[in-house]
Structure formats: C-alpha cells, structure tokens
Amino acid sequence: MDYNKLAELLFPHITKDPAEYEALYPQRELPMGAKVTRLGPSPTGFIHLGNLYGAFVDERLAHQSGGLFYLRIEDTDDKRQVDGAVEAIISSLEFFGVSFDEGATMDGDKGEYGPYHQSQRAEIYQTYVKQLVQRGAAYPCFCTEEELSAIREEQESLKENPGYYGKWAKHRDLSFDEIQSRIEAGQAFVVRLRSKGIPGGSGEARTISVEDGIRGTLTMPENEQDVVLLKATGIPTYHFAHVVDDHLMRTTHVVRGAEWLPSLPIHVELFQTMGWDLPIYCHTAQLMKMEDGNKRKLSKRKDPELSLDYYRSEGYHPKAVREYLLTILNSNYEEWRMEHPDAPQEAFPFTVEKMSNSGTLFDLDKLNDISKDVLVKIPATELASFLIEWARAYKPEILALLLENQDYLIKILDLGRSGDKPRKDFIYARQMFDFISYFYDDYFQQEDAYPDNVTAADASVILSSYLESYDHQDDQAQWFDKIRGIAQANGYAAKPKDYKKNPVQYKGHVGDVSTVIRIALMGRSMSPDLWEIQQILGEDKTRERIQRMI
C-alpha cells in the first residue's frame, strides 16, 4: 500500500504540514512547574455541578502554580448542540467565580492558542489524521450502520468483546483500488486508528500503566479498538480532538470525571501514536448522594441539584457554593477553615493528593449549613444587591418592591447579624425573601396561631393594651417592661420561670404575651428581635398591623 497516495486520495484539500501547527502553537513561556489546565464542556444545554467541581480543580492547579487555565468548547457533536448553550456555560461559570486566563468568551476568543471552539479547528485535525494515514496508522472505513450492527450482534452471540478491532475490522486491509472505487462511488467513510493493541481473546493481551494525578498508578488492558478519529463529516471524535488540542494548547493536566477512565487506554495509544507526551490525567470521583441509606450517582433525570441552573434559580450565593465544593474537594479544607475563619478561599493550599478517589458524597443539607455561615459574613449592602439581581432574573414580581426602598431592605437584611452570636437565618435568595417577606404588606400573612393558652378574647385585650401603651421612642428595656406589665395585668407570669414553678397560678407567661404581639406584627411565632423589627417597620406600620389584628 502506498500510504502517501492514500493520504492524498482521502485529503486532497489538506496542504498544510503538522510542523506548521507545531510552530504556530509553541511551548508556553511559563515558570518552571507551572500547570496548564482547561475546562472543555460540550454545549448540550446542560452545565452541571460536575463541570463546576472540575473547574475548581483546574483553576486551583493552574493559578497556585503560576500557570494558566483556559476554556475550550468541545462542540464536535453537532447532533447534541443546543442554541445558546455556549453563552449559558460562560455566564454560569462566570457567576460562580470561575476565572479563565484565555479561551472562549462572550465576545469571541481570547488568547493565542485558538480557535477555542473545536468546530472551528477541522483543518487542524484533518492535517494530523492525514499524517497518520501517511504513516499507515489510520485508514478509511466504509461500514454502514447496518453492517456495524450486524458485527455487534454476531459478537454478542459469540460472547466476544464488542467493538471494531482485529478480525472484526472488515475494512482494515482494503486495497488502494477498492478504497478508490468506493470513494468514486460516493460511499461515505470515517477514518479509524489502526490500533497496535492485541485483542484480548488472543491470549496475548497486554496492559498499560498510567500515573493518575489523583488515583496513583492505574494498570489496565491496552486499547485494541480501531476507534473512529474522523467522522464522515470530517469532524473528529472527542477521543482524537482532545488529544490534538491538549497537545497544541500545551495542556499539562487534564481534570475529568471517573466516567472517562474506560477511555484512558484509547487516549494513551493516541498520544503514543502521535509521538507526544501524555498530560497528567486527574480522574475525579463521581458525585454521589445518599438515598434510602445507600449511595448512588447524582442523576440528571432524578436530581435537579445536579444542574447549575438549580443553584442560580434558587439563589445560592456563589461564595457559598464554592466554599462547600472545597470541603468535598479536599479532605483537609474544613480543618483549614476553622484555623483561618476569615481567610479568602484562594489562600487554601489545594492539592490533588487530598482528593477522594472513590464516590464523593454531595449533601444539600450540608451546603445549606455552610451557606448560612458564609452569608452571615457578607455585608447587608452586598446581600441586598445579590437579592435584587436574583429577583431581576428569577422573581421579577418582587423587583420593584426591593428597589423601591433599598435602605429599608438593607436594614431588614442586617437584622440580628451583629454581636458575638449573629443570627444565621439566610441560606439562598428565594429562602431569604420568604424569611423577610412579612416586612412587606403585600406578602404579609398570618402563618402561625396564637399560643394554645391564650384565648381570642385575651389576645384582643393584650393587643389593645399594647397599642395604648406603645411609644416608638421607648428603648428596648422600657418596651419590654410595658409587655411585662400587660402580662401581669391579664393573669400571665412576668417571667417564664415563675410560670414554671406555679403553672396553676397563671394563664401562661410573658413569652406567650409577646408571641401574640409577634404574630400580629409578623404573622409568625419565631423571628429575630421583636423590638428591632418594630424599629425597622416604623411607628405607623407597627400601629396599623396591631390595629388590623384587633
């Protein structure tokens, strides 16, 4: 076989030489030990927590080493592409604070190693495939879907490994004349790797060993499959595209999910066939959740919390999500955080050695707890801006209400958050508004009933007495003394401990009386400090709500 002649037959339009691309994309000028990482999402319309999880690993590895982190859009599967998905990917990653040094952006490519959309790099891939054909390392395959299905069915019946390899690779050794006649007849073809792997059924199967950045030494069977490099459209498969791009973009570390481990032998053979150094692969653990006492993989179909849209639509603050992900990325992060409560997340010395190589448990309850700790440290002015922007995107019906009096909103959000033991009431924006909604008349509703030991008649008397004695200028001590007086005048103990000692002597205690007032003002039996709430509501609104309840 004259492989040069075959290469010209298959790729007459490719006139460049791989050496031109090697010169166009030289080794990066970075400090010794600097890592180059990339995130390569597919624009399928679904960007998930796993993308963000991996992105944090990429970003930390690159930036802690003085290296570089870039975004590459892996859009070679045109059947699965969704309009607007690229913009959604970029905006979501930006929202969660993922910072790229180069790559695809909303305004086009940024950097010297592009294009950063694989769909725009077809000529590059075809140039390298042409070189492989010239070396006899790749060949055209004209098998139809029906023929491939027939091969699979026969393999199943014989209980042999599925795939296109060895004796099953029907077009591996076609003559030049047969290839030429098929092309002239208009038959579509893909280009496959001529694998050097020995099929497992031969009894001579070999293994490979690869040093994984997270999992250590991995030993597995070598690749035997004649995988597709170029589809009939001239667009490469993921297998080939990422190998070429990671080489030319000078990627040193590839962070990806454990689901790619079965493909590792293919990628190792491709790098070896191309004569290129293998990047360090870091296969992260799969994200799991507990269900009925058992761990299972997070599912796109079953678990809305897998999608990043879930966190944006609920209004989780990006700082909280990042903080939580760091706790599951590195086992020593929580200990470090306790020792450095006010340090920025970027100060944490992240290492792949501290990453789990088994299933990583994702716990939404723990995220919520961490979110409370994070939000309590965010100034009320920043929280107000965050809530407003969330409402603009996800709850526009409250936007005018929030914008109408932003000073009022800031006071509400700051309620009870000072002192040695600040309240940790806020988790995410949707819950934040639900929590503070009673401050707005349009959203006020009585959610709780009066205490069981307070009759409707007593409640009316208590509220009337409170309204008569109310002075908005009273300090907190004066205000509470008046409530004590109302309690005693109506048969309630001035102190809870007095009621506890002699329950028969009293109807209840001062806490029951203040709860009646609290429900009249807020519709809830539990809340931050009632006196402070009244100071924010103002005298007119306080009196109006009490009167309305009477």
Phi, psi and omega in degrees: 000127174273098186291330176296318179295320179296318180298320179292326178295317183282325187229061181294337184275349181269114182247349181279160178250145178307330180299331179294323179286325177299323179285325181291328181240076184286171173305140182285145177270093182228161179299158177302132178086357180291139181257143175246119182235164180214154168249131184233067180287156174262139182279066183262003179089002181225104175256129192240176184300326179299323176300315181292318178304310179293324181297322178294322177296311179305310185296316181294315180302316183290306189284331176288340182259004184077022184261214190216141182234127183229161180251124177238130180267116185263083189250042180278345179264086186293340180290334185257000183289146180236134179302135178083358184292323180297315179298322179295320179298309184296316183291323179294314180295321178296319180301320183272013172080021176278120187250118179260146177273331178202173178121202181289137176225174176298333185256019181108185183284146176232116180131167186260003185247018180278186002297150182259008169253122183298332180296342180263007186243022186304316183298325179297310181298317182295327177298316181286326176293321177301319178298319179296320177297319179300329181269000181077015183264359178211158184207159178278146178230127185256010183301135176275171177298324180295319179293320179293323178295320179296321177298315181299317181297319180292320177299319179296318181294329180267000181056043176255160180302136179285156175133182183246100186199162173046233183292343181274350181276085191297328186254016182296325187239034175297148177283164179300318182298320180292320178299314182298318182293323178294319179294316179296333178278358177084017180287134178286150179214155169251167174247127183248153171289137172270088186296144176266001181291149179264123181306140185300329183290350183281349182084358181245020185303140180248163179243164173237156175235131182229138177272106177276138183296336181254320190261357182077210184286124176249127177242127183208164179300143177292165178288137175240354188276138172275076187291154177288131175262312178238132176283173182298337179281353184087000178267139184282162168282165176305317184309309185281319184300316184289330178294312180297314184291319179295328176289307185291328178274001172062044178287132179261330183226129179248112179261123180205167185287161181297341180295345179271356181303318179298338180272352185302317178301324177298314184290325176298314181295321179297314178299317180295318180297322179285343181080028184248154175291140178282133173291168176277114177276137178235101183268111183283156178290151177288146177281127184240166172218157178274135176213120181054038176082001181237151175277140171215159181292139174300136186242134176301324184283321187266333193239101179300335182288357175285331182278138176295335177300328180300314183289327177287318183289328176283335177091037173288136179287137182302328179297323180291317180295318178297317181300316180293315181299326178295329179292331178264348177280318181233127186294340182260009184293317183296321176297316178298319181296322178296326179279338182228066188299334184249007182284147175293151181303328183294342182281348181288131180280089183287140176219145177289337181296335181267009179271148178286143174250009171245185184302129179268123184279120175263125186234106182297325178297320179291322175302316180297319178296317179293323179299320177300316180294324181286314185294330182293341180266353180272127181304148183300327179297320179290321177297320179298315179298319179297315180296320179296315180293324176296315180298322180302323184269325192236348177213064187299340181293343178255359187299312181300322179299317181288323183284336187301318181216087184287331176297320177299314180299317181297318178298319179298313184291337182271356186297122176074012185260006179254176179089181183289331181235074181294149176290141178243074186268337191262138180240307178208167192300316182298318178290325178301313181292320177302321183292324184259002190299334181295344177289343183250124187304321182296338184246004179287134174206148179280109182268330185243154177271164175296158175306149184301329184270013177246117179283164178299323179294316178298319181300318179296317179296315180302313183292321178296316179297320180297317181295320180295322185270352189293129175228113184297341181275350179301139171282178187297322181292315179298317181300314184287329175301321179294322178295321176301317180297318178297319180299310182297322182294341184245016173088020178250144181293142180289339180225141179303324182293330177294320179295321181296323180287321184227069184297334181287334185284338187234158173286329183180211180222179186301331178297325177294321179294314180294331178293322176301315180294318181299316181293323178297323183275327189236343183080007185226150181272344180237138182190173168297185185304125185294320180298317180294324178299317179296323179297325179283317179299324184090159186296315185300314182290325178299310181296320182299317182291320178297315181297320181297323181288325177298000000 
